[in-house]
């Protein structure tokens, strides 16, 4: 078994009212009035006796804590070939990889688990690391004690680990074993059965491997590893979220969200497994880098495992402009007070932690001004859930706009539809822009002049002031060259304002803080600045003398109000046929070259 089955959980997700084990209880109330119900504590021993999958997992985990090193490995059913097994074995015998598997003071064994072993993709490999494609493997491990992850790149031919990355506060993608465990905990929980009014089965859960949180619980406070198997009720236009804590093996609670109206039947998924894991996309855009030209622009790009479309080493008139730019996460939160949601990702259709995967390859679109004159070209990559636009399915796009005058705009596009009519979408942009090869300055407009940032910090756009041209920020070098940065304030099509948090961190050559493909950072459901990038600015460092990284997290509120739809999609009747109608939301800043006089 391998990670591609994760995607099939979503592919074969159906409404709970269909294909279920019809054990209805007329005394149960399937649609409670409350949006959220916390689960009653259940002794772990009781759950172990009731759920065979948990009993098996508990036995394996207990054995692993007595092993040296104390790591729960992927078992034979999750290993596809000898190279995967070899990569796992090489990694766990590398001291750098196992640095944190024991308590630093008492040396007690900690709970560690291998999550993923797969072929490494170009986006996983640092520029200074050489690793042959056919022999390079990616191994990730999660530490439950510290809520951190460790990633190793393994050369199975040379039988050695060639790179190790430690991510504090980063949660690795889930193994198939944990995904199945989460589903079984959910469907055996009284609160889920009570809420649905039936005994659900495994196939009725969707989004089961996507990380989640629930404000006020250990998922949010103690940074436990939590996911949210979700069950749809199309008749009542609701989705039931079962928040499962995989650190403590329990149901945290259930929450209902409103799905809104959906015209017509739920679309049938006609995408086969082969099409989902499209060899063309993998071979041409995931497993190798690509390049193209748009006039004076020379653009390199690739689809990553979980950071969407990455544009890198991009030049305008032979001068490097973008070292790397990508959307590393999509945080989606529902129910403001309760704070439930997903930490989602976009990426390759195979061997990926992404639930919203690449749909065909990148394509281009000409950009025209109001007079019809061509002024630039956009590079776009579409990412879709299998049966979008059905409820609890998503469609995102990475869109890079390159203008003939040297300006460019980096955007994320949300087509909805999601699991609620009142969702807040927060794409996490990481932008490595080159204003100067070396020392750079970041400034914001204070209403009278540009104010330079001396230390790493963050700022909310609601406190921004703008120049008469609409600029909020500036990235510049010692000679004054660089870029003005214009955020969205509703001036562009399909934009209601970015409402962004901006963070600026110093880049470190000896640290990988997003240079390669990133695992999930931050929590899905925080409404303040705690979106993930804050970990790269705490504690604060001086910005002076450094190359800088800009993190940008807009907030998009979906809207299904007739006539005001935004970040929304549905199915309508058009000349007797079914047609998908979408109202996209587009966010992201524009970079305008500073014209030195």
Secondary structure, 3 states (H helix, E strand, C coil): CCCHHHHHHHHCCCCCCCCCECCCCCCCCCCCCCCEEECCCCCHHHHHHHCHHHHHHHHHHHHHCCCCCCCECCCHHHCCCHHHHHHHHHHHCCCCCCCCCECCCCCCECCEEEEEEEECCHHHCCCCCCCCHHHEEEEEEEECCCCEEEEEEEECCCCEEEEEEEEECCECCCCHHHHHHHHHHHHCCHHHHHHHCCECCHHHCECCCCEEEECCCHHHHCCCCEEEEEEEECCCCEEEEEEEECCCCEEEEEEEEECCCCCCCCCCCCCCHHHHCCHHHHHHHHCCCEEEEECCEEEEEEECCCECEEEEEEEECCEEEEEEEEEEEEEEEECCCCCEEEEECEECCCCCCCCEEECCCCEEEEEECCCCCEEEEEEEEEEECCCCCCCCCEEEEEEEEEECCCCEEEEEEEEEECCCCCCEEEEEEEEEECCCCCCCEEEEECCCCEEECCECEEEEHHHCCCCCCCCCEEEECCCCCEEEEECCCCCCCCCCCCCCEEEEEECCCCCCCCCCCCCECCCCCCCCCCCCHHHHCCCCCECCCCCEEEEEECCEECECCCCCCECEEEEEEECCEEEEEEECEEECCEEEECCCC
